[in-house]
Amino acid sequence: MKRSLWLLCSTSLTLAALAGCESSKPATDVSAPAGTTNPAARTAASGEAMESNGIRLTPFSDSPKYPEAQLNLRMPIAGSGVPSGEVAFDYQITNFILTKMSGGPHMAQMANSMKGQHIHNIVDNEPYTAHYDTKFTKAIPDGQHVVLSFLSRSYHESLKHRGAYDLRVFKVGAGPFTGPAFDTKAPAIFYSRPKDTYSGADARRIMLDFYLVNTTLEASGNRVRATINGTEFMLDQWLPYMMEGLPAGENTVKLELVNAAGTMIPGPYNSVTRTFTVAP
């Protein structure tokens, strides 16, 4: 009887310890508030797609997962000033391997970097630069700048959990902090993909991917209005999307972060338009 009681107590303590360890893990999806069911899982299971004017938009969430991956930008320091010219970036990355091929079902379906996994570095919501080392320099003009950095799979799909990105403002050059007012705690959207030119097999399925900070998406709340070649799609899940049926030549994507009424949420980068090319 004493041995049975000891085993019961020991098992209870072990389970409690395991539960405590599990709760210390970082959040892995900022697209769903804590304590709610992630709508992305339902879409992934059902394979729902939207189609209009010959354009098909399909969300996916079955890429390789890196829930423990962490990115920390050590330099430049947020709110600091750095000398004019080439700006030195210094990142610390854990539980994620740069230059590794991500694998998974989408690596061979969409444009893929043969250099492997990398960092997307976005300055003032301009087209990103891809970096395969934790230290590099980048020419940035004098003035105030908003820089978003995040970890990317080899086929350019962003990691979207809280520890996988950094957003900060700093200044280049000796002048004062001047530029568009930007609140790092306000809802914002940053454009990532598509970019440049797609040809051959890469042009059949082109990924649409964007980055959100300080907001969630839901059918009755904030959403992303994606206008592709003039055709509008309302997105209520923060996921990558495969675009199919795009014509050869120049294509246009406009992304807007909007509220439940369809009104754009204030912010200097919450409406962005980009063009890319599908080679004939």
N, C-alpha and C positions, 0 to 999 in steps of 0.2 A: 504493500500500500504506500509506504514512504517512497519507494523507487518510482511508482507511477506518478505520485504527486510531484516529485522532483523533475521527471521528464516533462510533465505538463507545464510547469513553471519555466523550464529551460526553453521549451518550444515557443512559449508566449513571448519571452524576452527576445529570442532570435527574430521572430516576426516583427516585433516592435522596432528592433534595430534596423531591419531591412526597410521597413516603411519610412523610417527617418532618413535613411540614405537616399531613397527614391525621391522624397520631397525636396531634397537639396539640389536636384538636377535643374539646369536652366530651362526656361520655357522654350519650346521648339516651334511655336507657330503664333505669330502676332496677328494673324488674320482672324482669329476667334478669341473673344474674351474668355478669361479664366472661368471655368465652371460651366461652359456651354459646349454643345456639340459642334465640332468643326464642320461647317457645310462643305468644305473641300472634300471630305471623305465620301459624302453622298454623291458628289459629282463624279469623283474618280470611279466609284462603283458602278454608276449608271452610264458613264460615258456620254453624258449629255453634250450636245453640240448646238451651235447656233449657225444658221445659214441664211444669207440674204444676198440677192443680186449676184449669185454665183460664188460668193466668198463664204467659206466654211471656217468657223472658229471653234476649236475643240480644246477645252481645258484638260490638263493632265497633272497628276500628283504622284506618279509611280517612279520617280527618279530615285537614284541611290540617296539614302538619308545620311546626314552628318549632324545629328542632334547635339553633339558635344563640341562641335567646331566653334572656336572663338577667335575673333580678330580684335586686336588692340593697336590703335595708332599712337605711337609714343612721341613722334615728332612729325610735323610742327604741333606745338601746344595750342590748344583751343584758346582763342582770344589773344594770341600773341602776334608779334610782328616779326617777319623774317626778311633778310636782305633781298634786294632785287635780283632777278635772273633765275637761275635754276634752283628750284625749291627741293630740299632733301626730305624724302619721306622714309620713315622707319616704323615698320609694323612688327608686332609680335603675334604669331599665329600658333594655336595649339589645336590638336586633334583634327588637323586638316593638312593634307600634303599638296603643296604647290607642285606643278608639272606632272602630277599623276593623271592618267586617263580615268574619267569617272565611271565608264562602263554604263550598264543599264540599257533599257530598250530604246532610248532616244538618241544615244550617242551616234548611231549609224544613220539615223533618220533625218537629222538636221545638221546645219553647218557646225563643224567641230574644230576646235583649235588643236592642231597636232602637237602643240607645246604643252597641252594638258591644263590642269586646273590653275586658277590664277585669281588675281585681285582686279576688280573693276574700280577705277579711280575716276570720279566724275566731278568736274569743277564747274560750278554755276549752271548745272544741268545741261552742259554742252556734251557732245558725244564722248563716251568714256575712252580711256586708254587702258589696255590690259597689261598687267605686270606679273611676272613669274618668279620674282624674288621679293623678299621682305624689305629690301632697301633699294631705293632708286631715286633719281632726280628727274624733275619735270619742269619745263619752262612755263612759268605762269606770269602774266603781266602784273605790273604794279597795281595796287588797289586792294579792296576788301573782296574776299572770296568765300563761297560756301562749298565745302568739299564733302562729298559722300563717298565712302569706300565700303565695299562688301565683297565677300567671298563668292566665287563663281565656279560652277562645274566646268568641265572641259568644253562643253557645248554651249557655254555662256549663260546657263540658267542660274540665277542668283539663289543663294541660301537666304532664307527669309526669317530666321529666328533672331531673337533680340541680340544675342552675342555675336552675330555674324556680320555686323555692320558698324560703321562709325560715321557720325555727322557732326561737323564742326565748322566754325567760322574763324578765319585768321586773315592777317593783312600781309601783303608783299610790298616792300619798299618803305621809304621814309615818310610818306604822306599820311594824312589822317584816315581813320576808318570811314570810307564813303562807299556807297553802293546801295542797292535795293535793300529795304528793311527785311530782315529774315529772322524769324523766331524759330530756333531749333526745337522748340517744344510744341509747335503748331502742326496741324495736319499738312502733309506735303506729299507730292508724287514726283518721282524722278524717272526719266526715260532711260531704258537700257537697250533693248533690241526691238526690231531689227535695225541693221546698220550696214552700210556700204552695198556691195553687189553680191547677188546669189546666182549661181549657174548650175547646170546639170542636175544631179540628184538633190543638191542642197536647195534648189528652187521649188521642189515639190511641196515641202513642208517647211515653212518659215516661222520661227518662234517669235511671238510677241511676249516681252517680259518687261516689267516695270518694278520700281521699288517704292514702297510706302513707308512713311514714318508717322508716328503719333496718331494713327487712325486704324480702324477696322473697316471691312466692307460687309454689307448685308443688304438683302433685298429691300428692307424698309429703312435703311440708313444711308450712310455714305457709299457711293459707288464710283466706278471709273467709266466715263463715256469714251469709248474708243471709236473713232470715225476713220474707217479704212476706205480710201478712194471714194469718199463721199457717203459711204454706207455706215450707219450708226449701229453700234452694239453697246448695250449696257452691261457692265461686268460687276457682279456683286460678290466675287470671290477673288482673293489674292492668290492667283495661281499663274503659271505660264500657260500660254495658249498656242496651239498650232494653227497657223493660217494656211489655208489651201485655196486654190482657184484664183490666185493672183495673176494678172496679165503680165506679159513681157513688157519691159520698159520701166519707166519711173512709176513708183507707187508711193502713196502718201498715208501716213498714220498720224492722227491727232489724238492726244490723250488729255482728258480733263478730269480733275477730281471734283465731284459734285455731291451735293447733299441730297436728302430724300426727295426734295422738290425738283431736283435737276438743276439747281443753281450752283454755279461754280464756287467752290470754297476759296476765300481770299488767300493769296500767296503768290509770290513772284514767279514760281515755277509750276503752278497748278494747272496750266494749260501749255502744252508743248506740241509742236508739229515737226515731223521729220519726213524726209524722203529717203527711199532706198531703191535699188535697181534690181529687176529680175531680168537676167540675160536671156535673149531669145534662143 
